[in-house]
Amino acid sequence: MNNNGKANTDKHKVKALVLFSGGLDSLIALKLIKDSGIELLALNFVSPFCRCNRSDGCSAVMQLKNLDVEFKLIRLAEEYLEIVKKPKFGYGSNMNPCIDCRVLMFKKAKAVMQEVGASFLITGEVLGQRPMSQQKRQFGLIEKEAEVEGLVFRPLSAKLLPQTLAEKEGWLKDNVLLNLSGRIRSPQIKMAKELGVNDYPCPSGGCLLTDIGFSRRLRDLIKHSRFTLDEVELLKIGRHFRLNDKLKLIVGRDEKENNRLLDIAQKRYACFIPCDVKGPVAIASGLNGEVELDQLCVSIVARYCDRNKEAKVKVEKRNIVKGGSVITAEVPASEELIEKFRI
């Protein structure tokens, strides 16, 4: 867009933004348009619920560097938590607010369009690939909500969709207008090989909100605790147990998680550490000093210890306020008890 908010009409100066997820479809869309001569800026959105969430964004950013495409990372934080907690257009099969998510991304993209003077948006969306957000009606709804109607070009399904501004203005070559639809991936895989796209590290399904187990933990968090970015990060590690309305226990699954839980415990949590055997670190929030609850936490920790066939396990309880004490689990928690409390 130019300074007056109107689209550029000089073909040699046309610039577009690619909403780049790092998946196969967005890589193909980017490669198609790049080869057609349009100047591109890729936007990589990083949410608190990305499976591949890293400090430098999605690992597929390396693809952008290899393709010599300028990119911009956009982090979705507290405002994203709000739409997850109460999405205007509801959830998918789990806790995924796909329509609200797309609206937010397009709103952010529109703001960047105005900043950099871009004329339209590109996505790798395929008509009919996802039931909640990739249907004709939903495409129109999302564009209307984000105020980008007619500006979103979806090359992989372009022949099956209404013409966009970019097509009407003649900025695109005919060979970038495809007619893919549905959930079958074989056409994209074949096309990727033809375009020299051999590595797409963040495949479809990269959002934790579509995961059944994670969604269960998230519902529990929203119901019982503070819904913050820090608490969301905790959902990604360990085994989670809801012992009562206030008490939650997180048990590490490996050394990396144990070390992370130890670090977190220094801030605000009670911590449980096996004394004489190998086993997991656990942290608890909502402990009130009741001996029975301490014993329950210890019995769960003991269940995952290397006990060498010994029933009793000694576990140190550390508290940032009251110091430490050693508690013995006479009998590790049974599988029935574990399943009763597991989130």
C-alpha positions as CSV (number, residue, x, y, z in Angstrom):
1,M,0.0,0.0,0.0
2,N,1.1,3.6,-0.6
3,N,1.0,6.4,1.9
4,N,-2.6,7.1,1.0
5,G,-3.6,3.6,1.9
6,K,-4.1,2.5,-1.7
7,A,-2.5,-0.4,-3.5
8,N,0.6,0.2,-5.6
9,T,-0.1,-0.2,-9.3
10,D,3.5,-0.2,-10.7
11,K,4.2,-3.9,-11.3
12,H,7.9,-3.4,-10.7
13,K,7.3,-2.1,-7.3
14,V,4.7,-4.5,-6.1
15,K,5.5,-6.0,-2.7
16,A,3.6,-8.7,-0.8
17,L,3.6,-10.2,2.6
18,V,3.7,-14.0,3.1
19,L,2.1,-15.4,6.2
20,F,4.7,-18.1,6.7
21,S,4.0,-21.0,9.0
22,G,7.0,-23.1,8.0
23,G,4.8,-25.9,6.8
24,L,4.9,-27.4,3.3
25,D,2.0,-25.4,2.0
26,S,3.4,-22.0,3.0
27,L,6.8,-23.0,1.6
28,I,5.3,-23.9,-1.8
29,A,3.3,-20.6,-1.8
30,L,6.4,-18.6,-1.0
31,K,8.5,-20.3,-3.6
32,L,5.9,-19.9,-6.3
33,I,5.5,-16.2,-5.8
34,K,9.2,-15.6,-5.3
35,D,9.9,-17.2,-8.6
36,S,7.3,-14.9,-10.3
37,G,9.3,-11.8,-9.4
38,I,7.2,-10.3,-6.6
39,E,9.1,-8.7,-3.8
40,L,8.4,-10.6,-0.6
41,L,8.5,-10.1,3.1
42,A,7.7,-13.2,5.1
43,L,5.9,-12.9,8.5
44,N,6.5,-15.8,10.9
45,F,4.0,-15.8,13.8
46,V,5.2,-17.3,17.1
47,S,2.5,-18.1,19.6
48,P,2.8,-19.5,23.1
49,F,1.3,-22.8,21.8
50,C,3.8,-23.5,18.9
51,R,5.2,-27.0,19.2
52,C,8.4,-25.7,17.7
53,N,8.5,-22.6,19.9
54,R,12.1,-21.4,20.2
55,S,13.8,-18.1,21.1
56,D,14.4,-17.3,17.4
57,G,10.9,-18.4,16.2
58,C,10.0,-21.4,14.2
59,S,12.8,-23.6,13.1
60,A,11.6,-23.1,9.5
61,V,13.0,-19.6,9.6
62,M,16.2,-21.3,8.4
63,Q,14.3,-22.0,5.2
64,L,13.7,-18.3,4.7
65,K,17.4,-17.6,5.2
66,N,18.3,-20.3,2.7
67,L,15.8,-18.9,0.2
68,D,17.2,-15.4,0.7
69,V,13.8,-14.0,1.8
70,E,13.5,-11.1,4.2
71,F,11.4,-12.1,7.2
72,K,9.9,-10.6,10.4
73,L,9.0,-12.5,13.6
74,I,5.8,-11.5,15.2
75,R,5.2,-12.8,18.7
76,L,1.6,-13.3,19.9
77,A,1.5,-13.2,23.7
78,E,-1.1,-11.9,26.2
79,E,-3.6,-10.9,23.5
80,Y,-3.4,-14.4,22.2
81,L,-4.3,-15.8,25.6
82,E,-7.4,-13.7,25.6
83,I,-8.8,-15.2,22.4
84,V,-7.9,-18.7,23.6
85,K,-9.8,-18.1,26.8
86,K,-12.9,-16.7,25.1
87,P,-12.8,-17.0,21.3
88,K,-15.5,-15.1,19.5
89,F,-16.0,-17.8,16.9
90,G,-15.5,-20.8,19.2
91,Y,-13.1,-23.8,19.3
92,G,-12.3,-26.6,16.9
93,S,-12.2,-30.2,18.1
94,N,-10.0,-29.2,21.1
95,M,-8.9,-25.8,22.5
96,N,-8.0,-24.4,19.0
97,P,-9.7,-21.1,18.2
98,C,-8.7,-21.3,14.6
99,I,-10.9,-18.6,13.2
100,D,-10.0,-16.1,15.9
101,C,-6.4,-17.0,15.5
102,R,-6.4,-16.3,11.7
103,V,-8.2,-13.0,12.3
104,L,-5.6,-11.9,14.7
105,M,-2.8,-12.8,12.3
106,F,-4.4,-11.0,9.4
107,K,-4.9,-7.9,11.6
108,K,-1.2,-7.9,12.5
109,A,-0.3,-8.5,8.9
110,K,-2.4,-5.6,7.7
111,A,-0.5,-3.3,10.1
112,V,2.8,-4.5,8.7
113,M,1.4,-4.0,5.1
114,Q,0.9,-0.3,5.9
115,E,4.3,0.0,7.5
116,V,6.3,-1.5,4.6
117,G,4.1,-0.4,1.7
118,A,3.0,-3.9,0.6
119,S,0.0,-4.4,-1.7
120,F,-1.4,-7.8,-0.7
121,L,-1.1,-10.9,1.4
122,I,-0.2,-14.4,0.5
123,T,-0.9,-17.6,2.5
124,G,-0.4,-21.3,1.9
125,E,-4.0,-22.1,2.8
126,V,-5.7,-24.9,0.8
127,L,-9.5,-24.9,0.4
128,G,-11.1,-27.7,2.4
129,Q,-7.9,-28.8,4.1
130,R,-9.0,-27.8,7.6
131,P,-12.7,-28.0,8.5
132,M,-12.9,-25.0,10.8
133,S,-10.9,-22.3,9.1
134,Q,-10.2,-23.3,5.5
135,Q,-13.6,-23.2,3.8
136,K,-14.9,-20.5,1.4
137,R,-17.3,-19.1,4.0
138,Q,-14.6,-19.0,6.7
139,F,-12.1,-17.3,4.3
140,G,-14.6,-14.5,3.7
141,L,-15.5,-14.2,7.4
142,I,-11.9,-14.0,8.4
143,E,-11.0,-11.4,5.8
144,K,-14.0,-9.3,6.7
145,E,-13.2,-9.4,10.5
146,A,-9.6,-8.4,9.8
147,E,-10.6,-5.8,7.2
148,V,-8.4,-7.3,4.4
149,E,-11.2,-8.4,2.0
150,G,-9.8,-9.0,-1.4
151,L,-6.2,-8.7,-0.3
152,V,-5.5,-12.3,0.6
153,F,-4.1,-14.4,-2.3
154,R,-4.1,-18.2,-1.7
155,P,-2.1,-19.5,-4.7
156,L,-2.6,-23.2,-4.0
157,S,-6.4,-22.9,-4.4
158,A,-6.6,-19.6,-6.4
159,K,-8.6,-21.1,-9.3
160,L,-11.3,-22.2,-6.9
161,L,-11.7,-18.9,-5.1
162,P,-13.0,-15.4,-6.0
163,Q,-10.4,-13.2,-7.7
164,T,-8.3,-11.0,-5.4
165,L,-6.9,-7.6,-6.0
166,A,-3.5,-9.0,-7.1
167,E,-5.2,-11.1,-9.8
168,K,-7.4,-8.3,-11.0
169,E,-4.4,-6.0,-11.3
170,G,-2.4,-8.5,-13.3
171,W,0.5,-8.6,-10.8
172,L,0.7,-12.4,-10.9
173,K,1.6,-15.0,-13.6
174,D,-0.9,-17.6,-14.5
175,N,1.4,-20.5,-13.4
176,V,1.0,-19.4,-9.7
177,L,-2.8,-20.0,-9.8
178,L,-3.5,-23.6,-8.8
179,N,-6.6,-25.6,-8.0
180,L,-5.7,-27.7,-5.0
181,S,-8.4,-28.6,-2.5
182,G,-9.0,-31.1,0.3
183,R,-6.7,-32.9,2.7
184,I,-4.7,-35.0,0.3
185,R,-1.0,-34.0,0.5
186,S,0.5,-35.9,-2.5
187,P,0.1,-32.9,-5.0
188,Q,2.1,-30.7,-2.6
189,I,4.7,-33.3,-2.0
190,K,5.2,-33.7,-5.8
191,M,5.3,-30.0,-6.3
192,A,7.8,-29.5,-3.5
193,K,10.2,-31.8,-5.3
194,E,9.7,-29.9,-8.6
195,L,10.4,-26.6,-6.8
196,G,13.4,-27.9,-5.0
197,V,11.8,-27.8,-1.6
198,N,13.3,-30.7,0.3
199,D,13.0,-29.8,3.9
200,Y,9.9,-28.6,5.7
201,P,10.6,-29.0,9.4
202,C,7.4,-27.7,10.9
203,P,4.6,-29.9,9.4
204,S,0.9,-29.5,9.7
205,G,-0.3,-29.9,13.3
206,G,2.3,-27.6,14.8
207,C,-0.2,-26.0,17.3
208,L,-0.5,-27.5,20.7
209,L,-4.1,-26.3,21.0
210,T,-5.1,-29.1,18.6
211,D,-3.6,-31.7,20.9
212,I,-6.1,-33.6,23.1
213,G,-3.8,-34.0,26.1
214,F,-2.5,-30.4,26.1
215,S,-6.1,-29.1,25.7
216,R,-7.1,-31.1,28.8
217,R,-4.3,-29.5,30.8
218,L,-5.2,-26.0,29.4
219,R,-8.9,-26.4,30.5
220,D,-7.7,-27.4,33.9
221,L,-5.4,-24.3,34.1
222,I,-8.1,-21.9,33.1
223,K,-10.5,-23.4,35.6
224,H,-8.2,-23.6,38.6
225,S,-5.3,-21.1,38.2
226,R,-3.9,-17.9,36.7
227,F,-3.9,-18.0,33.0
228,T,-0.5,-16.5,32.2
229,L,2.3,-17.1,29.8
230,D,4.4,-18.6,32.6
231,E,1.7,-21.1,33.5
232,V,1.2,-22.0,29.8
233,E,4.9,-22.8,29.5
234,L,4.6,-25.2,32.5
235,L,1.9,-27.1,30.6
236,K,4.5,-28.2,28.1
237,I,6.6,-30.1,30.5
238,G,6.2,-33.0,32.9
239,R,3.3,-35.2,34.0
240,H,0.4,-33.2,35.5
241,F,-1.8,-34.2,38.4
242,R,-4.8,-32.3,39.9
243,L,-5.0,-33.4,43.5
244,N,-7.7,-30.9,44.6
245,D,-9.1,-27.6,43.5
246,K,-6.0,-25.7,44.7
247,L,-3.3,-28.4,44.6
248,K,-1.5,-29.4,41.4
249,L,1.6,-31.5,41.0
250,I,4.0,-31.6,38.0
251,V,6.4,-34.5,37.8
252,G,9.5,-34.4,35.5
253,R,9.9,-37.1,32.8
254,D,13.6,-36.8,32.1
255,E,16.8,-35.0,33.3
256,K,16.1,-31.9,31.2
257,E,12.7,-31.5,32.7
258,N,14.0,-32.2,36.2
259,N,16.5,-29.4,35.9
260,R,13.9,-27.0,34.5
261,L,11.5,-27.8,37.4
262,L,14.3,-27.3,39.9
263,D,15.0,-23.9,38.4
264,I,11.3,-23.0,38.5
265,A,10.9,-24.2,42.0
266,Q,13.3,-21.5,43.3
267,K,10.7,-18.9,42.4
268,R,7.4,-19.9,44.0
269,Y,6.8,-23.7,44.2
270,A,7.3,-26.4,46.8
271,C,9.7,-29.0,45.3
272,F,10.0,-32.8,45.8
273,I,13.4,-34.6,45.2
274,P,14.1,-38.3,45.7
275,C,16.9,-38.8,48.3
276,D,18.6,-42.1,47.8
277,V,17.3,-43.4,44.4
278,K,17.1,-42.1,40.9
279,G,13.8,-40.4,40.2
280,P,11.9,-37.3,39.0
281,V,11.8,-33.8,40.4
282,A,8.3,-32.6,41.1
283,I,6.9,-29.2,41.9
284,A,3.6,-28.4,43.6
285,S,1.4,-25.3,43.7
286,G,-1.4,-24.9,46.3
287,L,0.1,-26.9,49.2
288,N,-1.3,-25.8,52.5
289,G,0.8,-27.7,55.0
290,E,-1.5,-30.7,55.4
291,V,0.5,-33.9,56.1
292,E,-1.8,-36.0,54.0
293,L,-1.3,-33.9,50.9
294,D,2.5,-33.9,51.3
295,Q,2.3,-37.7,51.6
296,L,0.1,-38.0,48.5
297,C,2.6,-35.9,46.5
298,V,5.5,-38.0,47.7
299,S,3.7,-41.3,46.9
300,I,3.2,-40.1,43.3
301,V,6.9,-39.1,43.0
302,A,7.9,-42.5,44.4
303,R,5.8,-44.2,41.7
304,Y,8.2,-43.0,39.1
305,C,11.4,-43.6,41.0
306,D,13.9,-46.4,40.4
307,R,13.1,-48.3,43.6
308,N,15.1,-51.5,43.0
309,K,12.0,-53.4,44.1
310,E,11.9,-51.5,47.4
311,A,8.5,-50.1,48.4
312,K,9.7,-47.3,50.7
313,V,11.2,-44.2,49.1
314,K,12.5,-41.1,50.9
315,V,11.8,-37.8,49.2
316,E,13.0,-34.4,50.3
317,K,10.4,-31.6,50.3
318,R,11.9,-28.2,49.8
319,N,10.0,-25.0,50.4
320,I,11.4,-21.6,49.6
321,V,9.8,-20.2,52.8
322,K,10.0,-23.1,55.3
323,G,13.1,-24.9,54.2
324,G,13.3,-28.7,53.7
325,S,12.2,-31.9,55.3
326,V,12.4,-35.6,54.4
327,I,9.2,-37.6,53.9
328,T,9.0,-41.3,53.4
329,A,6.6,-42.9,50.9
330,E,5.7,-46.2,52.6
331,V,3.8,-47.3,49.5
332,P,4.2,-45.7,46.1
333,A,1.0,-44.5,44.5
334,S,-0.9,-47.3,42.6
335,E,-1.7,-47.1,38.9
336,E,-5.4,-46.6,39.8
337,L,-4.5,-43.6,42.0
338,I,-2.2,-42.2,39.3
339,E,-5.0,-42.3,36.7
340,K,-7.5,-40.8,39.1
341,F,-5.4,-37.6,39.5
342,R,-3.7,-37.4,36.1
343,I,-4.7,-34.4,34.0
